[in-house]
Amino acid sequence: MPQDEQATSNQRGYRLLGILDVQKTPCAREAVLHGAIASSAVGLLHFLATSHVKRSFDVGAGGFLLATFASWCYCRAGNARQRAQQRIIRRGIENKMVYQGTPVDPTRPLKAHEPPRDPSDEIVADGK
């Protein structure tokens, strides 16, 4: 019976505030860790500078929110950039497979008497 509980808890993952599954959501784990480190650092530095406990806690909480949001946005932008690059590479590979060995193959060397090739000129509709 304990093995069943452990297996279900491993499948569920860790939920933050009961709504955000940190293990399955991209960038969530790193963003929360960066926020926690930033809140500790900012709150401690503010306390050492001012000796106001409540205000230092508030500054630390604000630092957590700001650092978490900034880290989340930075990571998501990086993921979007990577997906765009993968999409471009995938299209290039698909085009290579389509045009390879055909007269419109862009990697095929041009002969002296041939005009430059445009792949869109050679595409013929079905039945024509």
C-alpha positions as CSV (number, residue, x, y, z in Angstrom):
1,M,0.0,0.0,0.0
2,P,2.8,2.6,0.7
3,Q,4.2,1.9,-2.7
4,D,0.9,2.8,-4.3
5,E,0.8,6.1,-2.4
6,Q,4.3,6.9,-3.4
7,A,3.6,6.1,-7.1
8,T,0.6,8.4,-7.2
9,S,2.4,11.2,-5.4
10,N,5.3,11.0,-7.9
11,Q,2.9,11.1,-10.9
12,R,1.0,14.1,-9.5
13,G,4.1,16.3,-9.1
14,Y,4.5,19.2,-6.8
15,R,1.7,21.8,-6.9
16,L,2.4,25.4,-5.8
17,L,-0.7,26.9,-4.0
18,G,-2.6,23.9,-5.4
19,I,-2.9,25.3,-8.9
20,L,0.5,25.3,-10.6
21,D,2.2,22.0,-11.2
22,V,5.8,23.1,-10.9
23,Q,7.3,20.0,-12.5
24,K,5.2,20.0,-15.6
25,T,5.0,23.8,-16.3
26,P,7.9,25.1,-18.3
27,C,10.1,27.6,-16.5
28,A,8.0,27.5,-13.3
29,R,10.6,25.7,-11.1
30,E,13.4,28.1,-12.1
31,A,11.2,31.2,-11.7
32,V,10.1,30.2,-8.2
33,L,13.7,29.4,-7.1
34,H,15.0,32.7,-8.5
35,G,12.2,34.5,-6.7
36,A,12.9,32.8,-3.4
37,I,16.6,33.7,-3.6
38,A,15.9,37.3,-4.6
39,S,13.4,37.8,-1.8
40,S,15.8,36.5,0.8
41,A,18.6,38.6,-0.5
42,V,16.5,41.8,-0.9
43,G,14.7,41.4,2.4
44,L,17.9,40.7,4.3
45,L,19.8,43.6,2.7
46,H,16.8,46.0,3.4
47,F,16.7,44.8,7.1
48,L,20.5,45.3,7.5
49,A,20.2,48.8,6.0
50,T,17.0,50.0,7.9
51,S,16.3,47.6,10.8
52,H,12.6,47.7,10.1
53,V,11.3,44.2,10.2
54,K,7.8,44.6,8.7
55,R,9.0,46.9,5.9
56,S,11.9,44.4,5.1
57,F,9.4,41.6,4.9
58,D,7.2,43.6,2.5
59,V,10.3,44.5,0.4
60,G,11.3,40.8,0.3
61,A,7.7,39.8,-0.8
62,G,7.8,42.4,-3.5
63,G,11.2,41.2,-4.6
64,F,9.9,37.7,-4.8
65,L,7.0,38.7,-7.0
66,L,9.2,40.9,-9.2
67,A,12.1,38.3,-9.6
68,T,9.7,35.5,-10.2
69,F,7.8,37.4,-12.9
70,A,11.1,38.6,-14.5
71,S,12.6,35.1,-14.5
72,W,9.4,33.6,-15.9
73,C,9.2,36.1,-18.8
74,Y,12.9,35.7,-19.6
75,C,12.7,31.9,-19.7
76,R,9.5,31.9,-21.7
77,A,11.0,34.3,-24.3
78,G,14.0,32.0,-24.6
79,N,11.7,29.0,-25.1
80,A,9.7,30.9,-27.8
81,R,13.0,31.9,-29.6
82,Q,14.1,28.2,-29.5
83,R,10.8,27.0,-30.9
84,A,11.0,29.6,-33.7
85,Q,14.5,28.3,-34.6
86,Q,13.3,24.7,-34.6
87,R,10.4,25.6,-36.9
88,I,12.8,27.2,-39.4
89,I,15.1,24.2,-39.3
90,R,12.2,21.8,-39.7
91,R,11.0,23.8,-42.8
92,G,14.5,23.7,-44.2
93,I,14.8,20.0,-43.8
94,E,11.4,19.4,-45.3
95,N,12.3,21.6,-48.3
96,K,15.6,19.7,-48.7
97,M,13.7,16.4,-48.8
98,V,11.2,17.8,-51.4
99,Y,13.7,19.4,-53.7
100,Q,16.7,17.0,-53.4
101,G,17.5,15.4,-56.8
102,T,15.1,17.5,-58.8
103,P,16.0,20.2,-61.3
104,V,15.0,22.9,-58.9
105,D,17.4,21.6,-56.1
106,P,19.1,24.7,-54.7
107,T,22.2,22.8,-53.9
108,R,22.7,21.5,-57.4
109,P,25.4,23.4,-59.2
110,L,24.3,25.7,-62.0
111,K,25.6,25.0,-65.5
112,A,27.0,28.0,-67.5
113,H,24.0,28.1,-70.0
114,E,21.3,27.8,-67.3
115,P,19.5,30.9,-65.9
116,P,19.2,31.0,-62.0
117,R,16.5,28.7,-60.7
118,D,13.5,29.8,-58.8
119,P,11.7,26.8,-57.1
120,S,8.3,28.4,-57.4
121,D,8.6,28.5,-61.2
122,E,8.9,24.7,-61.4
123,I,6.0,23.7,-59.2
124,V,3.3,22.2,-61.5
125,A,-0.4,21.7,-60.4
126,D,-1.8,18.2,-60.5
127,G,-2.9,17.1,-64.0
128,K,-1.1,19.9,-66.0
